[in-house]
Structure formats: structure tokens, C-alpha cells
Amino acid sequence: MRLRLLAPLGLATVLVMAGCTPAPEVSPSPSASAPDPTPTPTQEPIVAPEAAFDVTCSDVNSAVAGVLGASVGGEKDVLGLTSTPIWYPGPAQYMMQQAGGIACSAGDPVQLDPNSTSPADWSLAVVPGAQAIIDGAAERGASDIPGDGIRCFTGSCTIELRDGDVLMTGSLRSSALVESDADRVREAMAGVLASAVATLRDFEPGQSKIAGARCETLLTAQEASEILGREVVIMDYTELGGWGTAAEIYFASEGAQYCMYATGPDPYGDPTLVALTTLPSGAWAFEKLDAGSPVSLTGADAALTGVDFYGRTVLDARVGADWLRFTVPVGEDASSVTSVAEATIEHLTRGRPAPQ
């Protein structure tokens, strides 16, 4: 079977993310000696990838409603953002579909409000290629072994289940949940997994120019420093916490990136000036964005500017088959984000000018 999978709390505590060397670089830049003056157009129609099985979010929604006793409401076919890492909003929310899986959630507020909580929320993903995910996560020192079971506490459950080569990962949160619910949750979710295994088929990933590209290939620290007018370092995202299922899928398997152009190397002490997250072959997900204002961005096929779940200014760009999101932290100057984005896109589509 040809399966290619995607690569501080994510899908609750089971989806933590750091602690390893990123995937090897695969430079997307063409030779500088033969520049292409225009971005490479998307060759195929922009459509969402089909899952590698016949299970849908409707099936997951029904299973969760059975566990919680009722529907939470606001179900979406995307990873949830409640209690997720700061790199999730945008491209990373669609990582499971890029792995041939599905992502489902409910109960998310429109925007993060630390002073309010929903009565219940949940986020679950079902993805093929379980063995590759487990082996990769173990190799990179995952803090939890993917697929090792159900853990329930008062008010919440974390889920890491495997059936054959299909993995389910995520969390449920509701005041109705107690520790003794673990077996009941396992039974409901095992039924979803069994259906996925019974219909499992080959999955072919889409083409991408950005998959596997390291941050230094897209925009060096020196280039960012010249644009931002201050000293910049590229912060190592693997210093943010322990490696886990989501990190393995997003970074290692899918070849996505999280580039933090910051004032220093300390992820907890030095401010990030501009962050870049990517979704290789993610043009279909960019097209699903229902918020933001269209803007002109040199080199991009389309671009939108808006505000994310955390209230940060974002600039989304579709370049060929890929989606890039540039994020400016709350309180930081957003005036240079366009220049950062255009320089990055130029390197992606045309390469860097040859040395004089």
C-alpha cells in the first residue's frame, strides 16, 4: 500500500510536539540560473484529497454523541483549536486530510476567550499508516506511544487507539465524563476504527514544491533581518515541548514547516516577529477559508489577510498547489509581513538571484 503521511498541547496533551531533528531538507527552489518569472500554476483542479477509507466525520460525530449523550453542536470537518498548540490555526488544522485521513471536531468558540469555556468540546482524527506514525514517533522520542489506549479523568478523555494500520487520536471534554468511562469510549471508537480498516485503500499524496523545505531554504535569518530592520534568528520549534502524534504527521511525514523568525533562540523568552506555517499540497484547504480580505501579493496565486483564533494578524497565500500562512504575534508590528511573504514566495517560485 502506498501511503504517505503528513508531518504547547495538541488534541489535548497527547499531541505534544518537539524534541527531534526536522525531516531532511528537500529544496523546492529551482535553479537561480533559469528563473521562472511567474508562479507555477496549479496543474490539477483544486479539490480536497479523498480519505483512504470510507469513514466520514458524520460517523465520528455519531459515535461521540453516543458517548456524551448528545451532540455538542458546531461540528466541523477540521481539527479543533481548544487546548491546541499555537501553530495549529490555519494549515496544521488540515494535516490529517493530507495524510489520507479525516479530522473532526465540535465545540470550538469562534475566537479564543480565556474567560469563558464551552460546556463540551472534542477533536478527533483518524489516519492510515499507523505503523509508520508509531515507528517515526518512537524514533524521535515521543512522550506517548501513539495508539496505546484510552485515558479518562473527571471531565475528559484522551484517545490513542490503533486497529491494524489505522490510528485514531484526539480528546473529548465534557462534565459528563468520568474515569470509569474508558471502556465505553473504547467500544464506541473501536467501531469507527473497524469500519476504516474494512474499507482501507491506497492513498496517493498530491504534488508540492514546499514539502520538506527547511526554513533556511524559504527565508534565511539574514534575509529576514534585512526586511525587519533588526537582528533575527530562526528559532528551533523542537524546543517547544515533547514530540507526539501530531508533530510526527505534520513535520516528519507530510514535510510541513513551522518557521519562527524571532529576536533570539529562546522559544519562551524571545519574541517571535513573524511565523510561517505551511501545508504542502494544501491549495484545497486555502480555498476553504471563509474569512479574511483578499489582498495583492506578488508571486502568489491568491492571498487573504485576517485574524486567527488567537487574535493574531495572518497573511495566507496560495502558491501553486501549496498554502503558506505568515503570522504576526499580537502586539508585534505587522507592517513588514507582506515583504517577508513576498521574499519567501520569490525564493520558492524563482530561486535566489545568482551571486554577483
VEXPAPA-551851 format. One record per residue: residue in one letter; x, y, z of N, C-alpha, C in turn. Coordinates in steps of 0.001 Angstrom, whole numbers, padded with zeros to 6 digits, always signed. Example, Ala and Ser with C-alpha at 12.3 -4.5 7.8 and 13.67 -1.06 7.14 Angstrom:
a+013190-005690+007800+012300-004500+007800+013200-003300+007800/s+012850-002250+007080+013670-001060+007140+012900+000030+007870/
END
This chain:
m+000850-001191+000000+000000+000000+000000+000881+001235+000000/r+000587+002176-000878+001376+003390-000944+000712+004439-000093/l+001275+004650+001066+000710+005640+001984+001774+006644+002327/r+001514+007920+002080+002404+008941+002565+001647+009781+003561/l+002229+009928+004742+001510+010604+005812+002060+011991+006039/l+001220+012841+006543+001674+014170+006903+002752+014129+008030/a+003390+015250+008263+004143+015632+009470+003625+017044+009711/p+001419+024696+023048+002005+023528+023664+000906+022766+024161/l+000156+021932+023827-000813+020874+023907-001443+020757+022530/g-001650+019551+022038-002291+019409+020769-003219+018237+020790/l-004445+018413+020359-005511+017450+020579-005405+016971+022010/a-005352+017940+022922-005072+017774+024346-003617+017394+024501/t-003246+016790+025623-001849+016572+025928-001204+015489+025104/v-001972+014657+024398-001360+013589+023635-000689+014089+022379/l-000989+015270+021914-000403+015739+020679+000627+016826+020940/v+001588+016560+021788+002677+017480+022012+003664+017360+020880/m+004679+018331+020809+005300+018375+019506+006787+018419+019373/a+007668+018528+020258+009012+018779+019793+009977+017665+020103/g+011295+017992+020185+012277+017061+020658+012970+016231+019621/c+013023+016666+018336+013760+015884+017364+014211+016768+016236/t+015101+016196+015406+015563+016899+014234+014489+016868+013171/p+014191+018013+012517+013158+018029+011485+013508+017101+010334/a+012520+016826+009485+012730+015950+008343+013803+016528+007433/p+014538+015662+006688+015594+016144+005807+015073+017144+004808/e+015925+018098+004452+015508+019149+003529+015342+018608+002123/v+014266+019016+001484+014070+018794+000064+013809+020159-000530/s+014823+020745-001139+014694+022131-001580+013689+022255-002702/p+012712+023188-002542+011720+023373-003601+012139+024388-004636/s+013300+025052-004440+013661+026179-005280+014311+025722-006574/p+013859+026193-007729+014528+025886-008989+015848+026610-009072/s+016661+026246-010001+017975+026854-010163+017849+028340-010437/a+018737+029123-009800+018709+030572-009992+019142+030966-011392/s+019818+030026-012104+020286+030353-013441+019165+030322-014474/a+018021+029734-014098+016898+029673-015028+015613+030071-014322/p+015513+031351-013949+014356+031779-013161+013063+031713-013952/d+012017+031412-013262+010665+031429-013832+009987+032700-013344/p+009674+033632-014222+009169+034937-013781+007767+034902-013196/t+007069+033803-013331+005717+033718-012796+005586+032489-011924/p+004694+032522-010914+004494+031339-010081+003951+030173-010886/t+004388+028970-010515+003915+027781-011205+002422+027606-010951/p+001613+027535-011997+000172+027398-011770-000169+026013-011240/t-001292+025929-010549-001789+024637-010112-002248+023867-011348/q-001661+022691-011600-001944+021956-012821-003281+021228-012752/e-003613+020715-011589-004836+019942-011431-005927+020810-010783/p-007182+020434-010955-008263+021149-010250-008014+021148-008751/i-008403+022220-008087-008178+022330-006645-009305+021591-005926/v-009022+020367-005519-010012+019552-004823-009379+018952-003585/a-010203+018696-002582-009715+018087-001349-009313+016637-001603/p-008281+016155-000928-007899+014746-001088-008978+013824-000537/e-009133+012682-001154-010093+011695-000667-009428+010845+000413/a-010163+010555+001463-009628+009731+002539-009335+008325+002031/a-008456+007636+002744-008058+006282+002364-009033+005227+002864/f-010197+005653+003365-011239+004739+003843-012581+005437+003720/d-013656+004705+003982-014995+005257+003773-015622+005863+005022/v-014919+005899+006125-015427+006536+007340-015423+008051+007149/t-016464+008732+007611-016575+010176+007486-016748+010812+008866/c-016729+012148+008886-016947+012849+010151-018366+012630+010677/s-019311+012338+009805-020662+012015+010272-020635+010771+011156/d-019812+009788+010773-019674+008579+011582-019043+008893+012936/v-018018+009742+012906-017342+010123+014151-018286+010925+015038/n-019017+011876+014429-019961+012689+015195-020987+011812+015920/s-021481+010806+015229-022481+009915+015828-021893+009130+016993/a-020653+008661+016824-020008+007901+017888-019787+008764+019122/v-019353+010000+018915-019110+010901+020044-020421+011275+020725/a-021445+011549+019947-022745+011887+020530-023266+010741+021385/g-023017+009512+020944-023421+008360+021735-022699+008287+023061/v-021415+008660+023066-020619+008651+024299-021055+009758+025251/l-021264+010966+024706-021584+012124+025546-023072+012255+025851/g-023893+011498+025150-025325+011541+025391-026075+012535+024536/a-025341+013361+023797-025969+014352+022919-024897+014965+022037/s-025332+015590+020941-024402+016306+020074-023926+017582+020759/v-022656+017902+020606-022105+019134+021174-022558+020340+020369/g-022704+020168+019052-023064+021273+018176-021835+021930+017578/g-022018+022511+016416-020906+023180+015752-019872+022225+015211/e-020291+021027+014782-019345+020046+014260-018681+020557+012981/k-017378+020286+012857-016615+020725+011702-015727+019588+011226/d-015412+019602+009934-014515+018600+009360-013080+019133+009356/v-012598+019444+010548-011259+020008+010706-010855+019825+012156/l-009562+019817+012431-009104+019698+013810-009576+020886+014644/g-009929+020636+015892-010355+021695+016793-009183+022508+017310/l-009499+023665+017876-008460+024583+018358-008464+024773+019866/t-009421+024187+020577-009431+024312+022025-008310+023460+022615/s-007436+024074+023392-006298+023388+024011-005353+022794+022976/t-005043+023556+021939-004087+023106+020929-002880+024031+020900/p-001766+023579+020302-000574+024442+020243-000792+025646+019347/i+000050+026634+019530-000143+027914+018861+000113+027819+017361/w+000721+026717+016887+000967+026566+015453-000192+025880+014722/y-001254+025507+015423-002384+024842+014777-003241+025740+013885/p-003670+026923+014291-004631+027641+013446-004116+027805+012016/g-004939+027410+011046-004539+027526+009655-004103+026194+009070/p-002951+026158+008398-002527+024952+007680-002529+023674+008506/a-002047+023721+009737-001916+022487+010517-003257+021844+010836/q-004337+022602+010828-005653+022026+011111-006086+021013+010051/y-005453+021060+008881-005839+020189+007777-004807+019087+007526/m-003905+018883+008460-002835+017913+008242-003357+016490+008061/m-004434+016121+008756-004911+014747+008703-005466+014392+007326/q-006158+015329+006685-006654+015077+005337-005497+014878+004368/q-004403+015618+004578-003231+015467+003720-002551+014128+003942/a-002870+013451+005051-002326+012128+005335-003249+011028+004848/g-004335+011375+004191-005292+010370+003756-006318+010046+004810/g-006417+010896+005842-007343+010642+006927-008462+011657+006998/i-009095+011731+008147-010142+012721+008399-009857+013395+009732/a-010351+014617+009884-010251+015360+011137-011631+015924+011441/c-012092+015750+012666-013442+016146+013053-013395+016799+014434/s-014243+017802+014652-014244+018486+015948-015580+019160+016184/a-015793+019601+017408-017011+020340+017765-016762+021104+019051/g-017521+022175+019247-017458+022927+020488-016464+024059+020524/d-015745+024302+019418-014787+025406+019398-015488+026755+019423/p-015005+027717+020222-015501+029087+020080-014950+029689+018791/v-015522+030788+018355-015040+031435+017149-013629+031967+017364/q-013364+032476+018533-012048+033006+018874-011758+032683+020333/l-010503+032495+020631-010117+032131+021989-010526+033214+022977/d-011216+032802+024035-011595+033701+025116-011215+033024+026429/p-010093+033419+027053-009629+032756+028276-010621+032833+029432/n-011569+033750+029351-012510+033933+030455-013793+033127+030318/s-013910+032368+029219-015118+031576+029049-014756+030171+028588/t-015615+029222+028888-015400+027847+028458-016710+027286+027931/s-016610+026417+026922-017798+025758+026406-018117+024565+027299/p-019380+024143+027340-019739+023008+028196-019076+021711+027760/a-018733+021628+026482-018077+020428+025969-017379+020765+024653/d-016315+020066+024363-015652+020177+023071-014862+018906+022826/w-014606+018621+021584-013821+017439+021247-013150+017612+019895/s-012094+016847+019691-011364+016854+018429-010765+015471+018231/l-011066+014857+017086-010593+013504+016793-010097+013425+015359/a-009067+012619+015162-008556+012367+013820-008413+010871+013621/v-008682+010422+012401-008488+009028+012014-007597+009032+010780/v-006450+008358+010853-005478+008390+009755-004942+006994+009467/p-004623+006727+008195-003987+005458+007843-002487+005515+008121/g-001801+004406+007900-000352+004374+008074+000074+004378+009523/a-000687+003697+010381-000410+003728+011821+001005+003277+012153/q+001470+002208+011497+002790+001684+011847+003891+002695+011563/a+003796+003376+010425+004806+004385+010089+004793+005534+011089/i+003594+005942+011512+003485+007015+012502+004091+006583+013831/i+003764+005381+014271+004263+004878+015546+005781+004731+015510/d+006304+004149+014436+007757+003955+014332+008484+005288+014308/g+007954+006249+013534+008606+007550+013440+008569+008307+014754/a+007413+008268+015422+007294+008962+016703+008230+008367+017744/a+008336+007037+017761+009236+006383+018713+010689+006746+018421/e+011049+006783+017154+012416+007137+016762+012771+008556+017186/r+011782+009444+017174+012028+010835+017529+011692+011141+018982/g+011555+010104+019806+011430+010291+021241+010083+010787+021694/a+008999+010268+021111+007657+010692+021508+007439+010444+022993/s+006756+011394+023640+006493+011265+025069+005397+010248+025347/d+004491+010022+024391+003466+008992+024482+003521+008133+023230/i+003283+006857+023366+003287+005971+022215+001927+006066+021523/p+001893+006465+020249+000605+006555+019554-000126+005214+019572/g-001431+005270+019770-002246+004071+019701-002254+003227+020953/d-001812+003791+022112-001646+002930+023293-002852+002913+024218/g-003970+003549+023838-005153+003348+024649-005988+004572+024942/i-006941+004373+025863-007877+005412+026298-007574+005760+027748/r-007537+007055+028042-007380+007510+029424-008507+008491+029729/c-009306+008185+030733-010394+009077+031121-010182+009591+032538/f-010574+010828+032724-010467+011513+034006-011812+012200+034256/t-011935+012870+035346-013161+013622+035592-013224+014792+034607/g-014153+014725+033668-014347+015810+032714-013654+015660+031382/s-012852+014600+031160-012152+014495+029881-011638+013084+029627/c-011391+012808+028348-010749+011556+027938-009750+011873+026831/t-008608+011214+026838-007666+011278+025730-007710+009942+025003/i-007567+009998+023685-007764+008815+022848-006560+008598+021953/e-005969+007423+022053-004905+006972+021159-005163+005499+020888/l-005868+005189+019810-006248+003822+019502-005733+003413+018131/r-005403+002139+018008-004956+001601+016731-005717+000313+016428/d-006098+000167+015165-006654-001084+014669-005974-001353+013336/g-005155-002383+013263-004416-002649+012043-003532-001467+011691/d-003696-000940+010484-002867+000194+010065-003645+001504+010075/v-004652+001604+010950-005412+002842+011108-005296+003318+012552/l-005043+004609+012712-004837+005212+014028-005908+006266+014291/m-006419+006294+015520-007302+007370+015965-006621+008103+017106/t-006654+009423+017049-006015+010215+018089-006854+011453+018374/g-006926+011871+019623-007697+013059+019941-008133+013119+021388/s-009158+013914+021663-009618+014100+023034-011084+014489+023063/l-011742+014182+024173-013108+014597+024459-013094+015356+025772/r-013915+016401+025871-014027+017118+027129-015490+017404+027411/s-015967+016929+028559-017359+017141+028954-017493+016847+030435/s-018360+017604+031098-018595+017359+032522-019245+016003+032757/a-019770+015392+031686-020419+014085+031826-019419+012942+031913/l-018160+013181+031580-017161+012124+031545-016530+011892+032918/v-016318+010616+033237-015632+010234+034478-014629+009142+034157/e-013794+008808+035107-012707+007858+034883-013205+006494+034409/s-014348+006062+034914-014861+004740+034563-015439+004665+033153/d-015444+005782+032409-015979+005788+031044-015006+005241+030012/a-013793+004892+030407-012777+004487+029440-013222+003321+028566/d-013815+002306+029154-014238+001144+028370-015362+001499+027410/r-016265+002351+027851-017387+002768+026996-016892+003593+025810/v-015925+004476+026059-015343+005273+024987-014585+004371+024013/r-013836+003414+024563-013081+002499+023715-014007+001716+022777/e-015106+001232+023298-016035+000447+022484-016604+001275+021341/a-016983+002512+021620-017553+003368+020581-016534+003696+019498/m-015325+004018+019897-014299+004407+018936-013744+003206+018177/a-013750+002029+018815-013287+000822+018130-014181+000503+016945/g-015474+000808+017052-016378+000582+015930-016028+001456+014736/v-015671+002722+014990-015259+003630+013915-013990+003109+013258/l-013025+002690+014073-011767+002189+013538-011976+000937+012702/a-012822+000040+013168-013066-001199+012432-013634-000909+011042/s-014516+000070+010944-015078+000448+009648-013999+001017+008730/a-013080+001783+009291-011992+002339+008489-011072+001239+007975/v-010738+000293+008835-009870-000814+008433-010530-001646+007334/a-011826-001873+007447-012543-002715+006481-012599-002092+005092/t-012452-000761+004997-012562-000078+003700-011246+000568+003269/l-010149+000207+003937-008851+000850+003683-008364+000598+002254/r-007859+001640+001614-007354+001549+000246-006122+002436+000102/d-005483+002373-001057-004281+003160-001309-004588+004655-001273/f-003582+005427-000862-003707+006872-000848-002498+007475-001556/e-002755+008345-002509-001684+008984-003269-001601+010456-002892/p-000480+010912-002315-000367+012319-001927-000273+013234-003140/g-000636+014495-002938-000555+015468-004014+000863+015974-004217/q+001070+016656-005316+002371+017232-005629+002574+018533-004854/s+003824+018818-004517+004124+020018-003743+005536+020488-004026/k+005716+021807-004054+007052+022379-004179+007665+022703-002827/i+006858+022645-001774+007335+023105-000483+007544+021964+000513/a+007097+020768+000195+007227+019642+001120+008692+019363+001419/g+009030+019313+002689+010384+019012+003117+011333+020189+003122/a+010898+021353+002642+011782+022515+002593+012040+023050+003999/r+013291+023296+004343+013635+023850+005636+013451+025368+005614/c+013376+025938+006802+013136+027378+006901+014218+028175+006187/e+015468+027738+006306+016572+028461+005690+016472+028468+004168/t+015790+027482+003607+015583+027448+002160+014552+028493+001744/l+013557+028705+002581+012478+029629+002255+012870+031078+002513/l+013450+031335+003675+013895+032688+004025+014950+032561+005115/t+016160+033015+004844+017215+032917+005840+017024+033958+006931/a+017730+033770+008041+017670+034742+009129+018224+036085+008677/q+019264+036059+007862+019853+037316+007383+018868+038073+006496/e+018176+037349+005621+017181+037993+004762+016042+038581+005582/a+015599+037832+006602+014542+038352+007470+015024+039578+008235/s+016285+039567+008667+016848+040713+009390+016840+041966+008524/e+017192+041809+007259+017224+042959+006350+015815+043527+006135/i+014830+042645+006061+013460+043104+005842+012886+043755+007095/l+013121+043129+008256+012523+043588+009502+013321+044693+010184/g+014540+044921+009726+015340+046008+010276+015866+045755+011672/r+016051+044500+012049+016604+044147+013347+017184+042741+013268/e+018020+042413+014225+018635+041087+014224+017565+040008+014418/v+017637+038961+013598+016657+037887+013623+017367+036544+013644/v+016830+035616+014411+017292+034227+014366+016080+033353+014035/i+016355+032190+013448+015286+031228+013200+015231+030299+014397/m+014161+030409+015166+014015+029641+016392+013728+028177+016069/d+014266+027280+016860+014074+025848+016672+012768+025401+017323/y+011784+025052+016513+010475+024684+017073+010541+023411+017913/t+011571+022593+017719+011656+021356+018501+011988+021619+019965/e+012252+022874+020310+012496+023230+021709+011197+023539+022454/l+010060+023447+021766+008797+023862+022371+008182+022811+023292/g+008566+021561+023174+007954+020540+024008+008236+019153+023487/g+007541+018135+024026+007794+016760+023634+007177+016405+022291/w+007834+015524+021561+007339+015070+020260+006115+014185+020459/g+005165+014230+019534+003962+013422+019659+003358+013118+018303/t+002148+012606+018302+001491+012149+017086+001340+013264+016056/a+000836+014404+016475+000609+015499+015518+001914+015971+014899/a+002953+016097+015708+004246+016525+015180+004772+015520+014165/e+004620+014249+014456+005088+013213+013534+004375+013309+012191/i+003072+013509+012232+002302+013587+010997+002608+014872+010234/y+002600+015999+010930+002737+017298+010266+004153+017543+009747/f+005134+017381+010628+006502+017731+010261+007248+016611+009550/a+007213+015405+010117+008057+014331+009606+007473+013662+008369/s+006189+013359+008386+005596+012617+007277+005152+013517+006130/e+004457+014615+006456+003953+015496+005415+004999+016483+004932/g+006041+016723+005724+007065+017678+005307+006618+019114+005423/a+005687+019401+006332+005246+020772+006572+006277+021494+007448/q+006087+022789+007643+007075+023579+008382+006420+024569+009325/y+007185+024882+010370+006842+025955+011303+008116+026754+011518/c+008199+027909+010863+009394+028754+010920+009104+029957+011799/m+009888+030132+012862+009714+031259+013772+010904+032207+013621/y+010677+033347+013013+011714+034365+012860+011624+035276+014080/a+012591+035124+014981+012482+035691+016321+013685+036563+016662/t+013577+037247+017805+014662+038119+018252+015784+037349+018925/g+015558+036079+019240+016565+035261+019891+016176+033798+019843/p+017014+032903+020371+016775+031463+020231+015864+030849+021281/d+015477+031603+022317+014691+031040+023413+013206+031100+023081/p+012530+029944+022864+011117+029974+022477+010199+030487+023565/y+010673+030536+024801+009837+031004+025901+010228+032392+026405/g+011318+032945+025871+011769+034242+026344+011950+035285+025264/d+012215+034836+024025+012474+035767+022928+011252+035857+022009/p+010765+037068+021767+009552+037218+020950+009750+036768+019507/t+008731+036131+018956+008693+035809+017535+008142+037015+016791/l+008824+037423+015735+008410+038578+014956+007430+038181+013852/v+007766+037115+013135+006890+036565+012097+007039+035050+012131/a+005924+034330+012067+005949+032875+011992+005371+032436+010651/l+005907+031332+010128+005423+030772+008876+005029+029322+009108/t+003786+028964+008776+003354+027571+008760+002931+027221+007341/t+003080+025956+006967+002798+025557+005593+001912+024318+005554/l+001257+024118+004425+000544+022879+004144+000885+022465+002721/p+001840+021544+002565+002162+021052+001223+000930+020466+000550/s+000742+020806-000710-000429+020375-001485-001728+020861-000849/g-001660+021972-000129-002808+022439+000642-003639+023534-000005/a-003528+023694-001328-004331+024725-002001-005815+024515-001755/w-006253+023261-001698-007670+022959-001473-008150+023513-000131/a-007279+023453+000899-007646+023948+002225-007667+025475+002244/f-006727+026102+001539-006748+027561+001407-008086+028012+000820/e-008570+027292-000179-009825+027671-000837-011028+027550+000092/k-010885+026819+001203-011987+026663+002146-012050+027801+003159/l-011046+028684+003185-011051+029794+004126-012270+030676+003863/d-013045+030920+004917-014267+031720+004751-014180+033063+005456/a-012976+033442+005861-012771+034741+006499-011507+035366+005928/g-011392+036663+006086-010236+037359+005561-010576+038189+004343/s-009716+039137+004062-009921+040051+002937-008879+039786+001860/p-009298+039695+000587-008335+039485-000494-007341+040632-000581/v-006086+040302-000819-005041+041307-000985-004158+040907-002150/s-003439+041873-002682-002486+041619-003746-001142+041253-003124/l-000576+040119-003542+000694+039654-003004+001525+039134-004165/t+002614+039814-004453+003448+039463-005593+003905+038016-005519/g+003673+037263-006595+004116+035878-006681+003094+034859-006245/a+002046+035293-005534+001019+034363-005051-000121+034267-006051/d-000729+033090-006138-001914+032917-006971-003133+033553-006325/a-003142+033607-004994-004220+034256-004251-003708+034528-002841/a-004280+035542-002187-003841+035879-000828-004988+036522-000059/l-005000+036262+001252-006006+036819+002157-005314+037306+003418/t-005839+038362+003997-005347+038811+005294-006509+038809+006281/g-006201+038485+007531-007253+038418+008538-006674+038247+009924/v-007488+037694+010835-007104+037490+012238-007384+036041+012594/d-006455+035398+013310-006645+033987+013623-007334+033779+014970/f-007443+032536+015401-008132+032135+016624-007599+032858+017856/y-006296+033172+017828-005655+033824+018967-005624+035342+018860/g-006230+035895+017816-006251+037335+017644-005027+037894+016962/r-004242+037038+016318-003028+037481+015639-003317+037803+014171/t-002607+038783+013630-002727+039102+012213-002090+037994+011387/v-002817+037533+010343-002287+036484+009472-002390+036920+008021/l-001451+036434+007223-001451+036623+005778-001347+035242+005149/d-002407+034811+004477-002458+033497+003836-002173+033641+002356/a-001352+032731+001834-001003+032777+000416-001121+031391-000202/r-001748+031332-001376-001724+030106-002173-000722+030289-003286/v+000258+029391-003338+001295+029431-004359+001293+028074-005059/g+000757+028044-006276+000613+026758-006946-000278+025852-006126/a+000236+024675-005774-000544+023682-005039-000414+023824-003530/d+000375+024799-003060+000717+024883-001643+000070+026077-000944/w-000056+025951+000392-000603+027015+001244+000461+027417+002248/l+000712+028730+002315+001637+029300+003288+000881+030317+004126/r+001086+030280+005436+000486+031276+006328+001595+031998+007101/f+001577+033325+007035+002500+034174+007784+001720+034814+008930/t+002224+034672+010149+001512+035122+011343+002354+036104+012133/v+001727+037189+012560+002397+038189+013392+001773+038142+014786/p+002568+037917+015830+002008+037841+017191+001279+039119+017577/v+000317+038967+018477-000421+040118+018981+000565+041122+019581/g+000438+042365+019185+001308+043409+019713+002548+043675+018878/e+002867+042776+017938+004025+042994+017074+003615+043769+015823/d+004570+044460+015219+004315+045273+014037+004034+044371+012835/a+002890+044573+012208+002501+043748+011061+002845+044397+009725/s+003485+045546+009760+003700+046287+008518+004668+045594+007568/s+005563+044749+008086+006576+044111+007243+006190+042718+006788/v+005031+042213+007220+004700+040826+006904+004540+040602+005401/t+004056+041623+004675+003923+041486+003226+005283+041316+002571/s+006271+042088+003008+007613+041979+002442+008237+040623+002748/v+008009+040123+003965+008513+038802+004331+007877+037743+003442/a+006569+037837+003245+005855+036851+002429+006326+036899+000979/e+006455+038088+000418+006849+038193-000988+008262+037678-001215/a+009170+037913-000271+010531+037391-000405+010526+035868-000341/t+009758+035316+000569+009666+033864+000698+009109+033232-000570/i+008043+033812-001093+007412+033276-002294+008335+033397-003500/e+009094+034482-003572+010041+034640-004676+011089+033537-004646/h+011588+033203-003451+012582+032135-003346+011964+030785-003714/l+010709+030606-003384+010031+029349-003681+009774+029181-005172/t+009387+030260-005836+008973+030164-007236+010094+030463-008223/r+011066+031292-007827+012094+031723-008775+013498+031362-008352/g+013691+031013-007100+015036+030797-006611+015684+032109-006213/r+016847+032032-005629+017570+033243-005257+018428+033734-006400/p+018617+035052-006499+019493+035575-007563+020886+034998-007426/a+021523+034762-008578+022887+034260-008562+023829+035316-007967/p+024865+034899-007239+025812+035876-006648+026440+036740-007714/q+026623+038010-007408+027232+038933-008359+028760+038825-008301/
END
